[in-house]
């Protein structure tokens, strides 16, 4: 069984939260397999995936304790309860609220809510976030912004998301990122449309190679 400490350790040790944001549940399962083929045992399914709750439930049933299955784009406490009910082991959000964080805490699930400014990041962490998703990080300076935030707030684990690619990953890790949230740079839409899921596996491996230089 996963507990909060074990889940957060896996996220840090892996250094990567690969995000599934695709157009169908069928593709979601194929992308999940591609992640696993790269040796990554973390999957975030966003609520924007059609039938996301069912996808999460089936992934949990399929992989059990072998893979840490989480749900992203969870924006409030009610949604958090729903994803926890189907077996989600961690929650990621583009925003934060007291209700959202407290719901995750009630069930002892890691919560990585989104924030951007120093005040928001500090507030989210003070409310009980296990790490804070800095979103959209790439739009406000990427690694340089992360480094600036880490200066006065070194105690807060930061997960930059948005604008994380093979060029920016290293600098963000060098700036102190706890882990990287990566979607589009991994789930190549053209490759998916052509059924070449091995491209996704290779993309994940490239990120892992970069992460190994910093871990």
N, C-alpha and C positions, 0 to 999 in steps of 0.2 A: 504493500500500500504506500501511496505517496503521502508525505506530510509536508507542511510548509517549508521546513528547513531543507528537506531532501530535494524538493522541487526547485527552490531558489539556488541551491548548490549546483544542480544540473544546468540551470540556465546560465549561471556564471561560468562554470567549467566549459560548457559548450560555446558560450560567447555569442550565440546566435539564436534568435527566435524567428524561424522561417514562417512566413505568413501565407496562408491559402486564401486568395481572394479571386475566385473564378466564377464562371457562369452556370455551372451545373454540379450536382452532387456526384455524378459519374466521373467528371474530370477531377473533382476534389480528391476522390479516392486514389486516382492515378498519380496525382501530384504528391499525395501523402506517401505513396510507395516510393516515388522518386527521391523524396527527402530521406527516407529510411535507407535506401540503397546507397546514399552518400555517407551513411553512418551517423546521421543526426537523429536523436530520439526525442525531439520536441516538435510539436506541431501546433500552430495557432490557426484556427478556423474562424474567419470573420463572420459576423452575423449577416453580412451582405450576400453570402453564398446562399443560393436557393435551397430551402430545406436545411438550413444550418444546424438546427437542433438535432435533426435526424442524423445528419452527417457526423456530428460530435458523438452521438449515442452509438452509432455503428463503429466508429473508429475506436471508441473505448472498449466496446465488446470484442472487436477484432484484436486489439493489441494489449488490452489489459494494463498490467503494471510495467510492461516493456517500454512503453512510450508515454511521455508526458503530454497529454492532450489539453489544450487550452482554447479559450474562445476570445475573439477580439471584437471590437466595435460594440462593446457592452456599455450602454450609456446610462443605465439607472439600476436601482436596487431590484426592481421587479424583473428586469431582464437578467440580472445576475442570478436570481433565484432559479430562473428557468434553465440557464446553462449549467448551473450546479446540479440541478435535478437530473439532467441527462448524463452527468458524469464528468463535466469539465473540471480539470484540476488546477487551472489558473485562469485569471481574468485580466484582459487588457482592454483599455478604453481610450478614446481620443480626448476625453474630458475627465473631470473628477467631481465628486460631490460627497458629502458626509454620508448620505444614505447608501450610495454605491459601495464605499469603502467599508462601512459598518456591516453591510450584508455579507461581503466576502469574509470579514473577520468573524462573523457569527458562525460560519461554516469552516473556519480555519483554512481558507483558500488564499493563496498568494494573489494580491491585487496590484496591477501595474497601471495606474490611471495616467491619463495624459495631462500635461501642463506645459507652459512655455516660458513665462516670465519667472524671475527669481522668486517673486512673491507667491505665484501660483505653485511653483515647484515645492517651496518650503511649506506652504499650506497643505498640499496634498500629502507630503511626507508626515507632517505633524498630525494629520487626521488618521494616519495609520497605513499609508501606502508602503508596500514592501520594497518597491523601486518606483521610479517615476519615468514615464514615457515622455521624452522631450519631443514634442510634435507640433508643427512640422519642422524638424531640426535643420534640414538642408536649406530651407527657405530663409533662415535667419542667420546663416553664417557657418552652419555645420560644425566642424571640429573647433574652430576658433570660438564659436559661441559656447560650445560645451566646456571648453577650457576656462572661459570667463565665468561660467556658472560654478564650476568645480572649485574655483579659487575660494570664494567665501562659504561654499556649501559642500565641503569635501566628504561629509558624512552621508550624503544622500546618493544611493545607487541610481545612476541615470541610464536610460535605455533610449538612445537616439533612434528616431524612426522618421521616415520621410526624407528622401534624398540620400539614402545609404546605398552605395554601389561599390564596385570593386576599387574605384579610385578613392572614395572617401572613407571606406571602412578602416583602413590602417590609421589615418590621422585621427579618426574618432576614437579608436581604441587607445591610441597614444595620448589622447586628451583625457582619458580616464573613464571611458564608457564601461558600464557594468556588463552590458551585452548589446547586441545590435538587433533592431527590429527590421527585417528585410522582406519586402514583398515583390514588387515589380522587377527588381534586379535579379531575382531568382526565377520567378514564374514567367518565363518568356512567352508572351502571348502567341507569337508566330510559331514557336516550337510546339506549343500546346495544340494550336489549330491543325498542325501537320502530324500530330500524334507522336512527336519525337520527345518523349518524356526523359530520355537519357540526357538531353540538353540541360534539363532542370537539375538532374543529379550532378552533372559536371559543374554547373553554376554553384551549387552548394559546396562542392569540394574546393572550389577556388576561394570561397569565403573562409572555409575552415583552414586552408593553408595560410591565409593572412592572419587569422586569429591566433594560430599556433605561434606566430612570431611575437605575440604580445602576452601569451599565457604560459 
